[in-house]
Amino acid sequence: MDATLAKQARQLNLRNGGPNCPIPSIVLMTDEKRLPDPIPAIVGLPSRSMVIFRHYGLAPADRSKLAYRVRRTCRQYGHLCLIADDLALALHLDADGIHLPEYRIRKTPHAYRQIPRDMLVTSACHRLQTLHLLALLTPDQRPDGVLISPVFATESHPDQPGMAFSAFLQRTALCRSLGLIPIALGGINPDNVAMLRGSGVASLAGIGFSAT
């Protein structure tokens, strides 16, 4: 991973998350198309990073097998591991937490209430309405962190621009008011990461970190 990006992420995490921030400075999102084998990328992460295992397109058995490898590698290298959208699998693997896609708060908000309180929880947020829905949960049911995206244009969606920076700041400020840790996702690289200074964001997430 690019050393400059990792350093900037650590500075943002310390400034906006504090020394005891539960969300590490770097969050790797796995993806079966862009990162079919996530293990080498996990090995190359800075110490105490976090991995959100997605790979939604795999057959259940194959997803479980790969999730086990990811969880084992994360333990070996001291990273946190969250399983996306499968609480049963997260509990079976003794993962550090769970990541919930954006649709969960709209269609099945009770999913947040079923998560053990000792698990780390993150939630995807593409629309401002999502944060308003999260606000309806009691403080102890809200996620620890929210992935706000897309901050910048991404390789996976080159035809779609990132959000207006004013909209990004609006979301990070609302996160802070709700006690949620804002995590920036989408097109972040060494050339644009400096733009996030002063935004209140505490962590950086991405799929292509291993390629920078």
Short mmCIF file of the C-alpha atoms (twelve columns), coordinates in Angstrom:
data_MODEL
# 
_entry.id   MODEL 
# 
loop_
_atom_site.group_PDB 
_atom_site.id 
_atom_site.type_symbol 
_atom_site.label_atom_id 
_atom_site.label_alt_id 
_atom_site.label_comp_id 
_atom_site.label_asym_id 
_atom_site.label_seq_id 
_atom_site.Cartn_x 
_atom_site.Cartn_y 
_atom_site.Cartn_z 
_atom_site.pdbx_PDB_model_num 
ATOM 1   C CA . MET A 1   0.000   0.000   0.000   1 
ATOM 2   C CA . ASP A 2   1.182   3.526   -0.757  1 
ATOM 3   C CA . ALA A 3   3.109   4.861   2.251   1 
ATOM 4   C CA . THR A 4   1.857   8.434   1.802   1 
ATOM 5   C CA . LEU A 5   -1.768  7.334   1.815   1 
ATOM 6   C CA . ALA A 6   -1.219  5.184   4.895   1 
ATOM 7   C CA . LYS A 7   0.462   8.070   6.728   1 
ATOM 8   C CA . GLN A 8   -2.319  10.506  5.860   1 
ATOM 9   C CA . ALA A 9   -4.893  7.967   7.025   1 
ATOM 10  C CA . ARG A 10  -3.147  7.562   10.378  1 
ATOM 11  C CA . GLN A 11  -3.106  11.323  10.873  1 
ATOM 12  C CA . LEU A 12  -6.825  11.602  10.089  1 
ATOM 13  C CA . ASN A 13  -7.591  8.732   12.433  1 
ATOM 14  C CA . LEU A 14  -5.650  10.230  15.318  1 
ATOM 15  C CA . ARG A 15  -7.027  13.737  14.760  1 
ATOM 16  C CA . ASN A 16  -10.687 12.840  14.226  1 
ATOM 17  C CA . GLY A 17  -11.017 9.454   15.891  1 
ATOM 18  C CA . GLY A 18  -8.684  9.832   18.822  1 
ATOM 19  C CA . PRO A 19  -6.178  7.355   20.251  1 
ATOM 20  C CA . ASN A 20  -8.941  4.888   21.170  1 
ATOM 21  C CA . CYS A 21  -10.897 5.010   17.919  1 
ATOM 22  C CA . PRO A 22  -12.491 1.569   17.381  1 
ATOM 23  C CA . ILE A 23  -12.256 1.922   13.590  1 
ATOM 24  C CA . PRO A 24  -8.682  1.640   12.253  1 
ATOM 25  C CA . SER A 25  -7.297  4.218   9.845   1 
ATOM 26  C CA . ILE A 26  -7.399  1.862   6.826   1 
ATOM 27  C CA . VAL A 27  -10.392 -0.282  5.840   1 
ATOM 28  C CA . LEU A 28  -10.044 -2.759  2.977   1 
ATOM 29  C CA . MET A 29  -13.262 -3.763  1.208   1 
ATOM 30  C CA . THR A 30  -13.080 -7.141  -0.526  1 
ATOM 31  C CA . ASP A 31  -14.694 -7.588  -3.937  1 
ATOM 32  C CA . GLU A 32  -14.931 -10.758 -6.022  1 
ATOM 33  C CA . LYS A 33  -14.372 -8.899  -9.312  1 
ATOM 34  C CA . ARG A 34  -11.645 -6.401  -8.499  1 
ATOM 35  C CA . LEU A 35  -10.023 -8.384  -5.689  1 
ATOM 36  C CA . PRO A 36  -10.923 -12.069 -6.260  1 
ATOM 37  C CA . ASP A 37  -8.186  -13.285 -3.913  1 
ATOM 38  C CA . PRO A 38  -8.002  -10.747 -1.082  1 
ATOM 39  C CA . ILE A 39  -5.326  -12.551 0.920   1 
ATOM 40  C CA . PRO A 40  -2.255  -10.839 -0.642  1 
ATOM 41  C CA . ALA A 41  -3.912  -7.433  -0.185  1 
ATOM 42  C CA . ILE A 42  -4.630  -8.213  3.468   1 
ATOM 43  C CA . VAL A 43  -1.021  -9.260  4.038   1 
ATOM 44  C CA . GLY A 44  0.143   -5.946  2.553   1 
ATOM 45  C CA . LEU A 45  -2.001  -3.726  4.778   1 
ATOM 46  C CA . PRO A 46  -0.463  -1.482  7.462   1 
ATOM 47  C CA . SER A 47  -0.560  -2.907  10.975  1 
ATOM 48  C CA . ARG A 48  -3.953  -2.842  12.701  1 
ATOM 49  C CA . SER A 49  -6.067  -2.228  9.646   1 
ATOM 50  C CA . MET A 50  -9.595  -3.532  9.114   1 
ATOM 51  C CA . VAL A 51  -11.039 -5.820  6.456   1 
ATOM 52  C CA . ILE A 52  -14.698 -5.909  5.466   1 
ATOM 53  C CA . PHE A 53  -15.307 -9.235  3.752   1 
ATOM 54  C CA . ARG A 54  -17.989 -8.911  1.075   1 
ATOM 55  C CA . HIS A 55  -17.618 -11.228 -1.955  1 
ATOM 56  C CA . TYR A 56  -21.414 -11.275 -2.208  1 
ATOM 57  C CA . GLY A 57  -21.428 -13.059 -5.573  1 
ATOM 58  C CA . LEU A 58  -19.908 -16.327 -4.363  1 
ATOM 59  C CA . ALA A 59  -21.953 -19.428 -3.666  1 
ATOM 60  C CA . PRO A 60  -22.665 -19.731 0.094   1 
ATOM 61  C CA . ALA A 61  -20.222 -22.599 0.632   1 
ATOM 62  C CA . ASP A 62  -17.440 -20.867 -1.289  1 
ATOM 63  C CA . ARG A 63  -18.101 -17.588 0.501   1 
ATOM 64  C CA . SER A 64  -17.862 -19.302 3.879   1 
ATOM 65  C CA . LYS A 65  -14.566 -20.980 2.958   1 
ATOM 66  C CA . LEU A 66  -13.005 -17.747 1.762   1 
ATOM 67  C CA . ALA A 67  -14.360 -15.851 4.773   1 
ATOM 68  C CA . TYR A 68  -12.599 -18.371 7.007   1 
ATOM 69  C CA . ARG A 69  -9.291  -17.766 5.186   1 
ATOM 70  C CA . VAL A 70  -9.769  -14.010 5.443   1 
ATOM 71  C CA . ARG A 71  -10.569 -14.209 9.168   1 
ATOM 72  C CA . ARG A 72  -7.542  -16.426 9.791   1 
ATOM 73  C CA . THR A 73  -5.229  -14.089 7.863   1 
ATOM 74  C CA . CYS A 74  -6.566  -11.055 9.687   1 
ATOM 75  C CA . ARG A 75  -5.814  -12.696 13.022  1 
ATOM 76  C CA . GLN A 76  -2.346  -13.648 11.869  1 
ATOM 77  C CA . TYR A 77  -1.515  -10.059 10.873  1 
ATOM 78  C CA . GLY A 78  -3.367  -8.229  13.642  1 
ATOM 79  C CA . HIS A 79  -6.205  -6.790  11.554  1 
ATOM 80  C CA . LEU A 80  -9.867  -6.545  12.465  1 
ATOM 81  C CA . CYS A 81  -12.286 -8.573  10.341  1 
ATOM 82  C CA . LEU A 82  -15.927 -7.721  9.662   1 
ATOM 83  C CA . ILE A 83  -18.283 -9.966  7.709   1 
ATOM 84  C CA . ALA A 84  -20.744 -8.207  5.425   1 
ATOM 85  C CA . ASP A 85  -24.468 -8.876  5.675   1 
ATOM 86  C CA . ASP A 86  -24.313 -12.279 7.382   1 
ATOM 87  C CA . LEU A 87  -24.548 -12.225 11.161  1 
ATOM 88  C CA . ALA A 88  -24.643 -16.010 11.426  1 
ATOM 89  C CA . LEU A 89  -21.375 -16.334 9.519   1 
ATOM 90  C CA . ALA A 90  -19.782 -13.536 11.531  1 
ATOM 91  C CA . LEU A 91  -20.706 -15.273 14.781  1 
ATOM 92  C CA . HIS A 92  -19.588 -18.683 13.484  1 
ATOM 93  C CA . LEU A 93  -16.161 -17.314 12.554  1 
ATOM 94  C CA . ASP A 94  -15.880 -15.262 15.743  1 
ATOM 95  C CA . ALA A 95  -15.349 -12.207 13.561  1 
ATOM 96  C CA . ASP A 96  -14.780 -8.812  15.128  1 
ATOM 97  C CA . GLY A 97  -17.991 -7.445  13.720  1 
ATOM 98  C CA . ILE A 98  -20.431 -7.079  10.864  1 
ATOM 99  C CA . HIS A 99  -20.966 -4.659  8.008   1 
ATOM 100 C CA . LEU A 100 -24.503 -3.923  6.865   1 
ATOM 101 C CA . PRO A 101 -25.346 -2.709  3.347   1 
ATOM 102 C CA . GLU A 102 -27.434 0.417   2.979   1 
ATOM 103 C CA . TYR A 103 -30.677 -1.412  2.229   1 
ATOM 104 C CA . ARG A 104 -30.729 -2.926  5.712   1 
ATOM 105 C CA . ILE A 105 -31.694 0.282   7.494   1 
ATOM 106 C CA . ARG A 106 -34.458 0.879   4.937   1 
ATOM 107 C CA . LYS A 107 -35.939 -2.626  4.715   1 
ATOM 108 C CA . THR A 108 -34.875 -4.539  7.829   1 
ATOM 109 C CA . PRO A 109 -33.857 -2.047  10.551  1 
ATOM 110 C CA . HIS A 110 -34.413 -4.787  13.132  1 
ATOM 111 C CA . ALA A 111 -31.121 -6.297  11.847  1 
ATOM 112 C CA . TYR A 112 -29.284 -3.662  13.872  1 
ATOM 113 C CA . ARG A 113 -31.107 -4.703  17.030  1 
ATOM 114 C CA . GLN A 114 -30.057 -8.355  16.641  1 
ATOM 115 C CA . ILE A 115 -26.312 -7.689  16.676  1 
ATOM 116 C CA . PRO A 116 -24.490 -8.467  19.944  1 
ATOM 117 C CA . ARG A 117 -23.329 -5.237  21.535  1 
ATOM 118 C CA . ASP A 118 -19.717 -6.394  21.771  1 
ATOM 119 C CA . MET A 119 -19.435 -6.614  17.981  1 
ATOM 120 C CA . LEU A 120 -18.073 -3.801  15.856  1 
ATOM 121 C CA . VAL A 121 -20.678 -2.571  13.348  1 
ATOM 122 C CA . THR A 122 -20.350 -0.506  10.194  1 
ATOM 123 C CA . SER A 123 -23.037 0.599   7.758   1 
ATOM 124 C CA . ALA A 124 -22.935 1.753   4.142   1 
ATOM 125 C CA . CYS A 125 -24.286 5.200   3.350   1 
ATOM 126 C CA . HIS A 126 -24.795 6.495   -0.180  1 
ATOM 127 C CA . ARG A 127 -27.702 8.812   0.571   1 
ATOM 128 C CA . LEU A 128 -28.351 11.407  3.245   1 
ATOM 129 C CA . GLN A 129 -31.649 9.693   4.048   1 
ATOM 130 C CA . THR A 130 -29.684 6.717   5.332   1 
ATOM 131 C CA . LEU A 131 -28.206 8.778   8.149   1 
ATOM 132 C CA . HIS A 132 -31.641 10.093  9.070   1 
ATOM 133 C CA . LEU A 133 -32.884 6.500   9.323   1 
ATOM 134 C CA . LEU A 134 -29.904 5.502   11.452  1 
ATOM 135 C CA . ALA A 135 -30.777 8.391   13.740  1 
ATOM 136 C CA . LEU A 136 -34.073 6.674   14.520  1 
ATOM 137 C CA . LEU A 137 -32.219 3.811   16.185  1 
ATOM 138 C CA . THR A 138 -31.369 4.104   19.857  1 
ATOM 139 C CA . PRO A 139 -27.749 5.175   20.449  1 
ATOM 140 C CA . ASP A 140 -26.707 1.665   21.527  1 
ATOM 141 C CA . GLN A 141 -28.179 0.171   18.320  1 
ATOM 142 C CA . ARG A 142 -26.458 2.533   15.906  1 
ATOM 143 C CA . PRO A 143 -23.361 1.376   14.018  1 
ATOM 144 C CA . ASP A 144 -19.917 2.374   15.212  1 
ATOM 145 C CA . GLY A 145 -18.898 3.640   11.802  1 
ATOM 146 C CA . VAL A 146 -20.550 4.730   8.560   1 
ATOM 147 C CA . LEU A 147 -18.938 4.395   5.144   1 
ATOM 148 C CA . ILE A 148 -19.812 7.530   3.184   1 
ATOM 149 C CA . SER A 149 -19.494 7.081   -0.573  1 
ATOM 150 C CA . PRO A 150 -18.613 7.775   -3.261  1 
ATOM 151 C CA . VAL A 151 -16.357 10.604  -2.120  1 
ATOM 152 C CA . PHE A 152 -14.496 10.720  -5.439  1 
ATOM 153 C CA . ALA A 153 -15.012 9.060   -8.819  1 
ATOM 154 C CA . THR A 154 -14.046 5.392   -8.687  1 
ATOM 155 C CA . GLU A 155 -12.517 2.834   -11.050 1 
ATOM 156 C CA . SER A 156 -15.530 0.593   -10.621 1 
ATOM 157 C CA . HIS A 157 -17.922 3.404   -11.679 1 
ATOM 158 C CA . PRO A 158 -15.840 5.763   -13.867 1 
ATOM 159 C CA . ASP A 159 -18.973 7.294   -15.392 1 
ATOM 160 C CA . GLN A 160 -20.265 8.460   -12.035 1 
ATOM 161 C CA . PRO A 161 -18.705 11.526  -10.379 1 
ATOM 162 C CA . GLY A 162 -18.042 11.656  -6.685  1 
ATOM 163 C CA . MET A 163 -20.427 13.571  -4.471  1 
ATOM 164 C CA . ALA A 164 -20.168 17.319  -4.050  1 
ATOM 165 C CA . PHE A 165 -17.712 18.070  -1.262  1 
ATOM 166 C CA . SER A 166 -20.324 20.160  0.535   1 
ATOM 167 C CA . ALA A 167 -22.568 17.070  0.600   1 
ATOM 168 C CA . PHE A 168 -19.706 15.015  1.999   1 
ATOM 169 C CA . LEU A 169 -19.121 17.562  4.770   1 
ATOM 170 C CA . GLN A 170 -22.833 17.560  5.551   1 
ATOM 171 C CA . ARG A 171 -22.737 13.806  6.026   1 
ATOM 172 C CA . THR A 172 -19.617 13.798  8.188   1 
ATOM 173 C CA . ALA A 173 -21.074 16.511  10.411  1 
ATOM 174 C CA . LEU A 174 -24.318 14.558  10.826  1 
ATOM 175 C CA . CYS A 175 -22.321 11.441  11.662  1 
ATOM 176 C CA . ARG A 176 -20.536 13.339  14.406  1 
ATOM 177 C CA . SER A 177 -23.798 14.612  15.849  1 
ATOM 178 C CA . LEU A 178 -25.106 11.033  16.011  1 
ATOM 179 C CA . GLY A 179 -21.963 9.573   17.556  1 
ATOM 180 C CA . LEU A 180 -21.002 7.713   14.364  1 
ATOM 181 C CA . ILE A 181 -17.460 7.516   13.028  1 
ATOM 182 C CA . PRO A 182 -17.324 8.781   9.412   1 
ATOM 183 C CA . ILE A 183 -15.340 6.597   7.016   1 
ATOM 184 C CA . ALA A 184 -14.558 7.919   3.530   1 
ATOM 185 C CA . LEU A 185 -14.948 5.472   0.625   1 
ATOM 186 C CA . GLY A 186 -14.525 5.870   -3.102  1 
ATOM 187 C CA . GLY A 187 -11.638 6.861   -5.345  1 
ATOM 188 C CA . ILE A 188 -9.267  7.886   -2.557  1 
ATOM 189 C CA . ASN A 189 -5.614  8.002   -3.606  1 
ATOM 190 C CA . PRO A 190 -2.351  9.782   -2.649  1 
ATOM 191 C CA . ASP A 191 -3.210  12.686  -4.948  1 
ATOM 192 C CA . ASN A 192 -6.578  13.604  -3.439  1 
ATOM 193 C CA . VAL A 193 -6.387  12.393  0.157   1 
ATOM 194 C CA . ALA A 194 -5.168  15.820  1.342   1 
ATOM 195 C CA . MET A 195 -8.599  17.213  0.411   1 
ATOM 196 C CA . LEU A 196 -10.067 15.251  3.318   1 
ATOM 197 C CA . ARG A 197 -8.163  17.242  5.935   1 
ATOM 198 C CA . GLY A 198 -10.583 19.174  8.052   1 
ATOM 199 C CA . SER A 199 -13.546 17.082  6.887   1 
ATOM 200 C CA . GLY A 200 -13.893 15.215  10.171  1 
ATOM 201 C CA . VAL A 201 -13.408 11.831  8.520   1 
ATOM 202 C CA . ALA A 202 -11.545 9.363   10.719  1 
ATOM 203 C CA . SER A 203 -10.808 6.431   8.385   1 
ATOM 204 C CA . LEU A 204 -10.257 5.668   4.716   1 
ATOM 205 C CA . ALA A 205 -11.829 2.690   2.945   1 
ATOM 206 C CA . GLY A 206 -11.234 1.233   -0.484  1 
ATOM 207 C CA . ILE A 207 -10.942 -1.837  -2.681  1 
ATOM 208 C CA . GLY A 208 -7.882  -0.876  -4.698  1 
ATOM 209 C CA . PHE A 209 -5.515  0.118   -1.902  1 
ATOM 210 C CA . SER A 210 -3.259  -2.811  -2.741  1 
ATOM 211 C CA . ALA A 211 -2.725  -1.415  -6.241  1 
ATOM 212 C CA . THR A 212 -1.659  2.104   -5.202  1 
# 
